[in-house]
Amino acid sequence: MNIILGLIMTLLVTPLVDDTPFYGNVSTAEKYKLKQEERLSKAKVLLEKISSSNGKRTIQNTLAPFDEILILINAAGSQSGLLENVHPDSTIRKMSEEFSQKVSTFASELSLNRLVYEALNSIDISEADETTKFFLQKTLRDFRLAGVDKDEASRKKIKELRDELVLISQDFARNIREDVRFVFANNISELDGLPKDFIDLHKPESNGRIKITINYPDAVPVFTYAKNEDLRKKLYMEFNNRAYPKNISVLDKLISKRGELASVVGFQNYAAYVTADKMVASEKNASQFIEKIAAASLEKSKKDYQQLLSRKKSDVSNATEIFPWESGYYSELVRKSDYNFDGQKVRPYFSYNRVKRGVLDITSKLFGVTYKQNKDAPVWHPSVECWEVFENGKMTGRFYLDMHPRENKYNHAAQFDIRAGVKNNPDRLTAGQIPEAALICNFPGGVENDPGLMEHSDVETFFHEFGHLLHSIFGGSQKWAGITGISTEWDFVEAPSQLLEEWAWDAKTLQTFAKHYQTNEPISTELVNQMRRASEFGKGLQVRQQMYYAKLSLSCYDRNPSEVNTNELIKNLREKYTPYKNVEGTHMQTSFGHLDGYSAIYYTYMWSLVIAKDFISIFNEENMMEPIVAKKYRENILNPGGSLPADKLVKNFLGRNFNFDGWKQWLNKE
């Protein structure tokens, strides 16, 4: 006990602040292990401090050390989660997985610690500020949802299930990450229709065949432009069989264990459990929302499909349906024939480096910050860049860009938290720590002689993910770490990222960076207008596809796991919500990572989009760079992080509750 008390006293006089680039502390396996063990040790000491405290419970002696624990385990968990997905060294990836498990075990034990719960619950917050009151009330709610009020046997079972679920989730993600499949085009003629830069980068092997992977820089152009149907179909089959068959049993186990967890905590099913703290409030409300969106988009989706079929009949006169591997290809042809727009015409204006510079410059002007690259910061791969955010000469955040595909790297696009920031707070030890985050994407470029020409959809994705990043950085320094950054209700999380996509469609904005990679000519207003008009086509199909995903995710978890057959769900729901038939021999569920990360709540993408389309109505369409509205948006939506309920954030910005009007206008615009 004397040793523990000595460590506590050391912590009381040693702030837990570390504003150096995080990777310097974990750049080798030895450093990584020491840093993570140090964090967990400090967290255990602080937990002992709370547990051994006598007398009246206060903000200073109970809530503050509890929040310090959150800082430590969130940093350990976030950094482990990042490195297990991106680090090129398999030793550190494996070690990261192991520490993710340790952090999860500690967090699970903490969430089920009745002594800590009762200590927090006994704090008198009648004189506290509103932020502190909200943080404590939210924390107590989360404890109850974790099952802290259950009997000892139930709490033990909950912990066992959570520990097991961490391992299952890691297996699911690893199987997807490591299964990079490919197909071969037999000769150069099979690449007919693809962009020249794509063909230039895909040289025939000695036998004349050309290798094409399922990574996005390969797959998206093939699905969009390749005239060879056999090539598209072969790639579609491999793309939709990633991690098959391994993840069939892994997913079944994931669904089963989550159902068991929900039952022990006291919910009818996992969907009911996971929606209990969301804006939507219940799985039944989520289902009703899905049906409302699906109904609103039905007629438009039918019209979209008929346009596709009509265009296909120009090539195949007796055609009666569109196959899934044809949808992107014929959508592009419809945009050419009916909207006078060719997607290949805009690609030369979207070289990766210029898009990156554009995203940085635009958000810098909108939100009044400066970005400076730190070329001396240690990074986990030579292609990774470190950038620091400054306001009024003071560094307020740091982020990393890991933007191109490589072996054993996360193969989608996402923002990863690294470390929470904390404002100066007299009630706590940590003060002034800046937030850190990373963007992990898979865009073209990063290869010698590759201009990195992006599809406009890639440009949208860049803006989208950078929207998450800004939310994490701007909202990343709160009074309490437990409500910092992107810690709002999950069905609000996508709204800021979807809002930022709007700048990827504005001609004046695009012309600041979208310049031809060879001639340096800016993209013309006429071409952007053609692109925007062509983008109106297919929205009905896109929305119905999203509702298929949303209903699939909900249906995996809103019933007894014994009733879930993912193959049957995919077949039935796809044919209910989209006009496309299921393709026998494909198993998209094995690589649909959202069935793990988002579980039952994929609906949140569309819920957030409804909010984002309401938000954009406040901005000046004629001058998207107008700083006054952007300032109001930042102050009311981004800066608060998770320090207020999402409905209050929305109301503070809009002056009212959100509605569907803006979304309906967007959907039905011709």
HUNORPE-V422460 format. One record per residue. N is the residue number from 1. RES is the residue in one small letter. SS is DSSP state (@ for helix, = for strand, . for the rest). Layout:
N|RES|SS  N|RES|SS
//
This chain:
1|m|.  2|n|@  3|i|@  4|i|@  5|l|@  6|g|@  7|l|@  8|i|@  9|m|@  10|t|@  11|l|@  12|l|@  13|v|@  14|t|.  15|p|.  16|l|.  17|v|.  18|d|.  19|d|.  20|t|.  21|p|.  22|f|@  23|y|@  24|g|@  25|n|@  26|v|.  27|s|.  28|t|.  29|a|@  30|e|@  31|k|@  32|y|@  33|k|@  34|l|@  35|k|@  36|q|@  37|e|@  38|e|@  39|r|@  40|l|@  41|s|@  42|k|@  43|a|@  44|k|@  45|v|@  46|l|@  47|l|@  48|e|@  49|k|@  50|i|@  51|s|@  52|s|@  53|s|.  54|n|.  55|g|.  56|k|.  57|r|.  58|t|.  59|i|@  60|q|@  61|n|@  62|t|@  63|l|@  64|a|@  65|p|@  66|f|@  67|d|@  68|e|@  69|i|@  70|l|@  71|i|@  72|l|@  73|i|@  74|n|@  75|a|@  76|a|@  77|g|@  78|s|@  79|q|@  80|s|@  81|g|@  82|l|@  83|l|@  84|e|@  85|n|@  86|v|@  87|h|.  88|p|.  89|d|.  90|s|@  91|t|@  92|i|@  93|r|@  94|k|@  95|m|@  96|s|@  97|e|@  98|e|@  99|f|@  100|s|@  101|q|@  102|k|@  103|v|@  104|s|@  105|t|@  106|f|@  107|a|@  108|s|@  109|e|@  110|l|@  111|s|@  112|l|.  113|n|.  114|r|@  115|l|@  116|v|@  117|y|@  118|e|@  119|a|@  120|l|@  121|n|@  122|s|.  123|i|.  124|d|.  125|i|.  126|s|.  127|e|.  128|a|.  129|d|.  130|e|@  131|t|@  132|t|@  133|k|@  134|f|@  135|f|@  136|l|@  137|q|@  138|k|@  139|t|@  140|l|@  141|r|@  142|d|@  143|f|@  144|r|@  145|l|@  146|a|@  147|g|.  148|v|.  149|d|.  150|k|.  151|d|.  152|e|@  153|a|@  154|s|@  155|r|@  156|k|@  157|k|@  158|i|@  159|k|@  160|e|@  161|l|@  162|r|@  163|d|@  164|e|@  165|l|@  166|v|@  167|l|@  168|i|@  169|s|@  170|q|@  171|d|@  172|f|@  173|a|@  174|r|@  175|n|@  176|i|@  177|r|@  178|e|@  179|d|.  180|v|.  181|r|.  182|f|=  183|v|=  184|f|=  185|a|=  186|n|.  187|n|.  188|i|@  189|s|@  190|e|@  191|l|@  192|d|.  193|g|.  194|l|.  195|p|.  196|k|@  197|d|@  198|f|@  199|i|@  200|d|@  201|l|@  202|h|.  203|k|.  204|p|.  205|e|.  206|s|.  207|n|.  208|g|.  209|r|.  210|i|=  211|k|=  212|i|=  213|t|=  214|i|.  215|n|.  216|y|@  217|p|@  218|d|@  219|a|@  220|v|@  221|p|@  222|v|@  223|f|@  224|t|@  225|y|@  226|a|.  227|k|.  228|n|.  229|e|@  230|d|@  231|l|@  232|r|@  233|k|@  234|k|@  235|l|@  236|y|@  237|m|@  238|e|@  239|f|@  240|n|.  241|n|.  242|r|.  243|a|.  244|y|.  245|p|.  246|k|@  247|n|@  248|i|@  249|s|@  250|v|@  251|l|@  252|d|@  253|k|@  254|l|@  255|i|@  256|s|@  257|k|@  258|r|@  259|g|@  260|e|@  261|l|@  262|a|@  263|s|@  264|v|@  265|v|@  266|g|.  267|f|.  268|q|.  269|n|.  270|y|@  271|a|@  272|a|@  273|y|@  274|v|@  275|t|@  276|a|.  277|d|.  278|k|.  279|m|.  280|v|.  281|a|.  282|s|.  283|e|@  284|k|@  285|n|@  286|a|@  287|s|@  288|q|@  289|f|@  290|i|@  291|e|@  292|k|@  293|i|@  294|a|@  295|a|@  296|a|@  297|s|@  298|l|@  299|e|@  300|k|@  301|s|@  302|k|@  303|k|@  304|d|@  305|y|@  306|q|@  307|q|@  308|l|@  309|l|@  310|s|@  311|r|@  312|k|@  313|k|@  314|s|@  315|d|@  316|v|.  317|s|.  318|n|.  319|a|.  320|t|.  321|e|.  322|i|.  323|f|.  324|p|@  325|w|@  326|e|@  327|s|@  328|g|@  329|y|@  330|y|@  331|s|@  332|e|@  333|l|@  334|v|@  335|r|@  336|k|@  337|s|@  338|d|@  339|y|@  340|n|.  341|f|.  342|d|.  343|g|@  344|q|@  345|k|@  346|v|@  347|r|@  348|p|.  349|y|.  350|f|.  351|s|=  352|y|@  353|n|@  354|r|@  355|v|@  356|k|@  357|r|@  358|g|@  359|v|@  360|l|@  361|d|@  362|i|@  363|t|@  364|s|@  365|k|@  366|l|@  367|f|@  368|g|.  369|v|.  370|t|=  371|y|=  372|k|=  373|q|=  374|n|.  375|k|.  376|d|.  377|a|.  378|p|.  379|v|.  380|w|.  381|h|.  382|p|.  383|s|.  384|v|.  385|e|=  386|c|=  387|w|=  388|e|=  389|v|=  390|f|=  391|e|=  392|n|.  393|g|.  394|k|=  395|m|=  396|t|=  397|g|=  398|r|=  399|f|=  400|y|=  401|l|=  402|d|=  403|m|=  404|h|=  405|p|.  406|r|.  407|e|.  408|n|.  409|k|.  410|y|.  411|n|.  412|h|.  413|a|.  414|a|=  415|q|=  416|f|=  417|d|=  418|i|=  419|r|=  420|a|.  421|g|=  422|v|=  423|k|.  424|n|.  425|n|.  426|p|.  427|d|.  428|r|.  429|l|.  430|t|.  431|a|.  432|g|.  433|q|.  434|i|.  435|p|=  436|e|=  437|a|=  438|a|=  439|l|=  440|i|=  441|c|=  442|n|=  443|f|=  444|p|.  445|g|.  446|g|.  447|v|.  448|e|.  449|n|.  450|d|.  451|p|.  452|g|.  453|l|=  454|m|.  455|e|.  456|h|@  457|s|@  458|d|@  459|v|@  460|e|@  461|t|@  462|f|@  463|f|@  464|h|@  465|e|@  466|f|@  467|g|@  468|h|@  469|l|@  470|l|@  471|h|@  472|s|@  473|i|@  474|f|@  475|g|.  476|g|.  477|s|=  478|q|=  479|k|.  480|w|.  481|a|@  482|g|@  483|i|@  484|t|.  485|g|.  486|i|.  487|s|.  488|t|.  489|e|.  490|w|@  491|d|@  492|f|@  493|v|@  494|e|@  495|a|@  496|p|@  497|s|@  498|q|@  499|l|@  500|l|@  501|e|@  502|e|@  503|w|@  504|a|@  505|w|@  506|d|.  507|a|@  508|k|@  509|t|@  510|l|@  511|q|.  512|t|.  513|f|.  514|a|.  515|k|=  516|h|.  517|y|.  518|q|.  519|t|.  520|n|.  521|e|.  522|p|=  523|i|.  524|s|.  525|t|@  526|e|@  527|l|@  528|v|@  529|n|@  530|q|@  531|m|@  532|r|@  533|r|@  534|a|@  535|s|@  536|e|.  537|f|.  538|g|.  539|k|@  540|g|@  541|l|@  542|q|@  543|v|@  544|r|@  545|q|@  546|q|@  547|m|@  548|y|@  549|y|@  550|a|@  551|k|@  552|l|@  553|s|@  554|l|@  555|s|@  556|c|.  557|y|.  558|d|.  559|r|.  560|n|.  561|p|@  562|s|@  563|e|@  564|v|.  565|n|.  566|t|@  567|n|@  568|e|@  569|l|@  570|i|@  571|k|@  572|n|@  573|l|@  574|r|@  575|e|@  576|k|@  577|y|@  578|t|.  579|p|.  580|y|.  581|k|.  582|n|.  583|v|.  584|e|.  585|g|.  586|t|.  587|h|.  588|m|@  589|q|@  590|t|@  591|s|.  592|f|.  593|g|.  594|h|@  595|l|@  596|d|@  597|g|@  598|y|.  599|s|.  600|a|.  601|i|.  602|y|.  603|y|.  604|t|@  605|y|@  606|m|@  607|w|@  608|s|@  609|l|@  610|v|@  611|i|@  612|a|@  613|k|@  614|d|@  615|f|@  616|i|@  617|s|@  618|i|@  619|f|.  620|n|.  621|e|.  622|e|.  623|n|.  624|m|.  625|m|.  626|e|.  627|p|@  628|i|@  629|v|@  630|a|@  631|k|@  632|k|@  633|y|@  634|r|@  635|e|@  636|n|@  637|i|@  638|l|@  639|n|.  640|p|.  641|g|.  642|g|.  643|s|.  644|l|.  645|p|.  646|a|@  647|d|@  648|k|@  649|l|@  650|v|@  651|k|@  652|n|@  653|f|@  654|l|@  655|g|.  656|r|.  657|n|.  658|f|.  659|n|.  660|f|.  661|d|@  662|g|@  663|w|@  664|k|@  665|q|@  666|w|@  667|l|@  668|n|@  669|k|.  670|e|.
//
